[in-house]
Amino acid sequence: MLAGLVDPPAEPVRGWGVFAHGFALSKDSPAASRTCKQLASEGIGMLRFDNLGLGDSEGDWGDGSFAVKVDDTVLAAEFLAGRGTPPDVLVGHSLGGAAVIAAANRIPSVRAVATIGAPFEPKNVERHYQDLVDRVIEDGHAEWLVGGKPLILKRSLVEDFRRAELHHHVVALGLPLLVMHSPTDSTVSVDNASRIFRTAQHPRSFVSLEGSDHLLTAPGQAQRAARVISAWADPYLPG
């Protein structure tokens, strides 16, 4: 079972959204919590959730894949819809940005998609564990410490991310897309944003998050991104 948290919208309610966090992050990461709280303060209620085996969600993270991350996003959207607040917008940070692009066409209520620091190729995540890759491929698994927490990195996960492809999802999106990226992002190069933007169909927008780091950890960075999303999404929201 996935764990999630709803940031209720301030009045007047303008709409609802789902936030997908980065590769090995959680719903409580600065990018997720601060972005969602700011959007909620501007009338967009947000559901942020933990992917399989992360944060408070059940399961084995090592059994995940890009496809599982996309499926988790769809499940989160279905939860919102089931309570009478179907999501109008999807927001994804880092790998979560790739996931929301891939998930969007499976969620009928979605009107717009926004990404923050998203990779064009999901296999970009391999740079985080590149020192372990050979051992994982040879032995089938290896322990990977993330923020002091041990995760089991499995061969199946590594191979899935190597196979995962985003290009056709971007081409087929058919929804307004906002691509946000810091030009000085040292984790996911801004070239990824350029590739997503060039591949996407109109309507599409690009906003440069000058001065931001990849994780949006400095004061005000996530809130700034949220304010941009809020203004950009306004024409697509029901409220």
N, C-alpha and C positions, 0 to 999 in steps of 0.2 A: 504494500500500500504506500502511495506517495503522501508526503506531508506537505502542507501548504499553509499560507497565511494570506488573508484578505485585508488589504488596506482600504477601508471604506471611503467612498468619495465625499468630499464636502459638497454642500448644497450651493448652487443647483447642480444636480448630477448631469454630466455631459455624456458619459459613456463608461464602458468597462474594457479592461484589457488583461492580458496575460504576459508575465515577464519570465523569460527563460535565462537562467544564469550561465556562467562560463563553464568550461570543461570539468574542473574538479573543485568548483566553488560551491556556493549554497545560496538559498533564499535570503540568508542573513549577511551576505557579503555586502560591502559598502555600495557597490554598483547596483545591486538588486534592491536593498532596503532603502537607500536614499533616493534613488530614482523613483521607486514606487510610492514612497511617502510624498514626494513632491507632486507627482502626478495626481495622487489622491487629493492633495490639498487644492488642486486646481479642477476638481470635479470629475476626475477619471479614476474610478475604482479599479484597483489592481490586485490580481492574484499572483503571488510569487510562490514558487514551489521548489522542493528539493528533488533532483533527479534520483534515479535508482541507486540505493546504497550510499547516498550522500546526506549530510545534515540529519534530519529526523526521519527520512524515508527508509523504508525497509528494503531488504534485498542486498545482493552482492554487487558492488560497483564494478567489479571485474567482469561480470556477465553482461555489462552494458555494451553499447555500440552507438554509432551515429543514428542508426535507425531507431534504436531504443530511445534515444534522446528526443527524436522527432515524435515518436509515439507518446512519450511522457507529456510533451507539449499539447498534443491533441487530447489526451486524457484530462489535462488541466482545463482546457477549453470546454470540454464536455461537462466537467463539474460545474463550471460557471453557468453554462447553459441550463443545466439541470436545476439550478436554484433560481432561474428566471432572470439571470443577468448575463446573457450571452456576450462574449467578447467582441468588441468592435475593432480593437487594435491589438496587434502582437508586437512586443518589444523584446529584443534579444541582445544580450551582451556577449561579446567574444564568440565562442562556439555556439552559444545560445542564439546569436544572430543568424548563423547559418541554419540552425534548427527551425527558427520561426519562418524563414523563407521556405524551407522544405515542407513545413506543416501547414502553411496558410491555405492552400487549396483543399485541404481536408476539413476545414472549419468553415461552414457555410456563412456564419454571421460576420466573419472578419471583413473589414472595409479598408484597412491600411496596415502596413508593416514597417517597423523602424528597427534598424540595427545600429549597434554601437561597437566599434572595434572588431567587426566580424571577419573571419577568414574566408577567402574565396574557395579554398580547398580544405576540407576538414582534416586532411592528413597533416596540416600545419601544426596540430597539437603534438606531433611526435617530438618537436624540439624540446618539449618539457621533460621528456623522459629518454632522450636520445642516448644517454650513457648506459641505459638499461636494455636497450632494444636487442642487442645481440644475445644477451642472456635470456631474455624473454622468448625470443624465437627458438633458441636452442633447448631451453629447459621447459618451456610452456608457460612459465609465470615467474614473477619476481616481486618482491616487496618494494613499494615506492612510497617514500615519506612525503606527504603534502601538508605543510603547516604543522609538522609534528605528528600528524595522524597517518598511520600505516594503511596503505591501500594495496590490494593485490592486482598487479598489472598482468593481464593474461594475453597469450598469443592471439586469441580470437579477437580481442579488442583492438590490438595493434593492427592486425590484418584487415579488420573491418574499416578502420579509419583510412588505411591506405587505399581501399577500394572505393570509399564514399566519394560521391561526385555531386557538386552543387549547381554546375552550369545549367543543366536542363531545368532545374527548379526555378532559377532566376529568370530564364527565358519564358517559362510557362506561368510565372506568377500572376500576371494580369491584374495586379492591384497597385495602388499608389505605394511607392517605396521611398523611405527616407534612409539614406546611408550616412552615418556619422562616424568620424574617425579622427584621431589625433595625428597630425603630420609627423610627430616625434615619437609615436608608439614604437617601442623597441621590442615588443612581444609579437605583435601582428602588424607587419609593415603596412603603411598607408597604401601601398600598391594594391593590396587586397581590396580596399574600398574602390579604387579606380576600376579594377576588373569587374567588381559587382555592378558598379554604376554603368559602365560601358555596355555590359551584357543585358541589363534590365531594359524593359520597354517603358515608355512614358505612360503615366506621370511618374517621374522620378526626381529626387532632390538629393543634393549632397551638402553637408555642413561639416566644416573643418573645426574640430575641437582643439584649437590652439592651446598649448600649455597643459593639456591633460595627459595623465599617464594611462596605461592600458586598463588598470583596475579602478580608475576613477577614485583614488583614495584621498587625494588632497581635498581640503574643505571647499565646498561649493561646486566641485566638478560634476558630480552626479546630478545635483540640483539644476545646474545650468543645462545639462543634456535634457533633463526632463522638461524644463521650460520650453526648449526648442521643440521637443516632440509635441507638447501640449498645443503650442501655437500652430505647428504644421498640420496636426491631425484635426484641427477644429472643423474644417469643411466636411470631414468624413464621419463626424460623430453625430449621433441622433439628437443629443440634447442641445 
